[in-house]
Amino acid sequence: MISNINGRENTAVGASTLLSNNSGQSNSAFGAGAMVNSTTGNSNTAVGSGALISNVAGSNATAIGSSAMLYSNDSSTPFTNSNVAVGYEALRGSFTPSANTGLSNTAVDTNLW
């Protein structure tokens, strides 16, 4: 959380975890690179290396598993994500994060894109 300015109630464990967070609140990220690009998202949970890595301003997402929601929407405009992904690369999405705009989805298994 090297970029943290106004964020509070965040937990980051692992190399580059929540690295870009500057005002996001109530986030929990565990694993190398988890939520590395998140700047203003709130109430997200990312567990696993690379989980929710593309998220910038989305809130209320849960990603559990290595690379879960890897290419989630990277919009800098705040939005309620509300997706749940459990498993290796669950809800990974297309290689173009801005194209991954689905909300309120649940994926439990590996490689469910």
C-alpha positions in Angstrom: 0.0 0.0 0.0 2.8 2.3 -0.8 0.5 4.8 -2.6 -2.1 5.0 0.2 -3.1 8.5 1.0 -6.7 8.5 2.3 -7.5 4.8 2.3 -8.4 3.2 5.6 -9.3 -0.2 7.0 -7.3 -2.1 4.3 -5.3 -5.2 4.8 -2.5 -6.2 2.4 -0.3 -9.2 2.7 2.2 -10.1 -0.1 4.6 -8.4 -2.5 3.0 -5.6 -4.5 -0.4 -6.2 -2.9 -2.7 -3.2 -3.0 0.3 -1.3 -4.4 -1.7 1.4 -6.1 -4.4 2.0 -3.5 -4.7 5.6 -2.6 -8.2 6.1 -1.3 -9.9 2.7 -1.4 -11.3 1.5 1.9 -12.1 -1.8 3.6 -10.2 -4.0 1.1 -8.5 -7.2 2.0 -5.8 -8.5 -0.4 -3.6 -11.6 0.2 -1.0 -12.9 -2.3 1.6 -11.4 -4.6 0.1 -8.8 -6.8 -3.4 -9.2 -5.5 -5.3 -6.0 -6.3 -2.1 -4.3 -7.4 -3.9 -1.8 -9.7 -6.8 -0.9 -7.4 -6.8 2.8 -6.5 -10.3 3.7 -5.3 -12.2 0.4 -5.0 -13.9 -0.4 -1.7 -14.9 -3.5 0.2 -13.1 -6.0 -2.1 -11.6 -9.3 -1.1 -8.8 -10.8 -3.2 -7.0 -14.0 -2.1 -4.4 -15.5 -4.3 -1.5 -14.4 -6.5 -2.8 -12.0 -9.1 -6.4 -12.0 -7.9 -8.4 -8.9 -9.0 -5.2 -7.5 -10.5 -6.9 -5.3 -13.1 -9.5 -3.8 -10.8 -9.1 0.0 -10.4 -12.3 1.4 -9.0 -14.7 -1.5 -8.7 -16.2 -2.3 -5.3 -17.7 -5.3 -3.5 -15.9 -8.0 -5.5 -14.7 -11.3 -4.1 -11.9 -13.2 -5.9 -10.4 -16.3 -4.3 -7.8 -18.3 -6.1 -4.7 -17.6 -8.1 -5.6 -15.1 -11.0 -9.3 -15.1 -10.0 -10.9 -12.2 -11.8 -7.5 -11.5 -13.3 -8.8 -9.2 -16.1 -11.7 -7.6 -14.3 -13.1 -4.3 -15.5 -10.4 -1.7 -15.2 -12.6 1.4 -15.4 -11.4 4.3 -13.3 -15.0 5.4 -12.8 -16.3 3.9 -9.5 -18.8 1.0 -10.0 -20.3 -1.8 -7.9 -18.7 -5.0 -9.2 -20.5 -7.6 -7.0 -18.9 -10.5 -8.8 -17.7 -13.6 -6.9 -15.0 -15.9 -8.3 -13.6 -18.9 -6.5 -11.0 -21.1 -8.1 -7.9 -20.8 -10.3 -8.6 -18.1 -13.0 -12.3 -18.1 -12.2 -14.0 -15.2 -14.0 -10.6 -14.4 -15.5 -12.3 -12.5 -18.4 -11.0 -11.5 -21.8 -7.5 -10.1 -22.2 -9.1 -6.6 -22.6 -10.1 -5.6 -19.1 -12.4 -2.8 -20.2 -14.5 -5.3 -22.1 -15.3 -7.3 -18.9 -18.3 -5.3 -17.7 -20.4 -8.1 -16.3 -21.9 -7.6 -12.8 -23.4 -9.9 -10.2 -21.8 -13.1 -11.5 -20.7 -16.1 -9.6 -18.1 -18.7 -10.8 -16.9 -21.6 -8.7 -14.3 -23.8 -10.4 -11.1 -23.3 -12.4 -10.8 -21.5 -15.8 -14.4 -20.3 -15.9 -14.0 -17.2 -18.1 
